[in-house]
Amino acid sequence: MHLAKNFDKMKMMKAAAICMAAIVMWSASCKDTTSSKSDVKGPDKSELTIGFYNVENIFDTENDPKTNDDDFTPTGKLQWTPDRYLVKLDRIGEVFQMMESNFPDVIGMCEVENLKVLTDLVGSDRLKSQGYKIVHMDSEDERGIDVALIYKASSMELVSSKKIKISLPDANDRTRDILYVEGAVHGEKIHFFVNHWPSRSGGQEQSEPNRIAAAKTLKSEIDAIVKKDANAKVICMGDFNDHPNDKSMMEALGANGAADASLINLMAKKHAAGEGSYWYKGSWGALDQFVVSSAWTSMKGWSCSESDARIIKDPKILFTDNNGVARPSRTYAGDDYKSGYSDHLPVVVKCSWK
């Protein structure tokens, strides 16, 4: 009887051992197919989309006594009403989705008035589900317009930010600051610079020294980063108010297309081919550009090249003029309200993980 009991006990222990072994083998099998380190080659998604848009004067409807924004009020000459403001916010959100169907991960902007405008924008119907966070700092521009950056909290972690003042040759002149943002995307640091360089008001030749001053300021900041880390991923975006082949970009900034250049202008070949984001006096020009450090094309991690950058020319944001030319559909033409999008086209670059 004792032998029978012992035999039954041994059978039960053997069955339990077989069952346990099967569970361990099944668990190991699941681990190998779902979480093995050899299978994890990059971030949750293999693309990082970065956009830039000159939104053409997005102002709230309130008068700021410290800036020259009187025209953008309900009683100002542009009759900037709450209804027009809401249309403008919706137009911008619509353009962001043209850049990327799921909206870009990071977007730089210029010609935004203040933090309130940005808060209203990311909280608008089109954008509120995207979880955008805002980086903005007021500058000394006389009209009160600034640059800004928004980013998806699910895509990037903010590390640091600061504004960089541009000292112009005429000390009495003021312009937009450069916005610097350091972010971590899948553990890799990316250095963003958002720009809106001084305009061509007064003519290209007369105003060029102002943009050269901006270029030298930006170059100094980039050099400081690269000195600490030769493999730093730097991306400069903005409305530079100069073309890729102008002196400010080629000489002062150093994005000159040379084989050993430390900076690469992703829009240079597009401009040379007659493409652009801005229409002026019968031709397109690439005023809105991405300039990246060479590490983007030669190192592992996030990468991009000239072929990854594009200008968005969706028919919705264009209108055909009397000469049959499709041009950017503006919010205003002079003082005439057109209910359009912007006088600039947006640009976007899609980066990939390698």
PyMOL commands that set and color helices and strands:
alter all, ss='L'
color gray80, all
select helices_A, chain A and resi 2-34+37-39+82-99+115-122+128-130+204-228+247-252+268-272+295-298+306-308+315-317
alter helices_A, ss='H'
color red, helices_A
select strands_A, chain A and resi 47-58+106-112+132-136+146-152+157-164+178-185+188-196+233-239+263-265+278-280+283-285+288-293+302-303+309-311+318-320+326-328+332-333+336-337+347-353
alter strands_A, ss='S'
color yellow, strands_A
deselect
rebuild
show_as cartoon
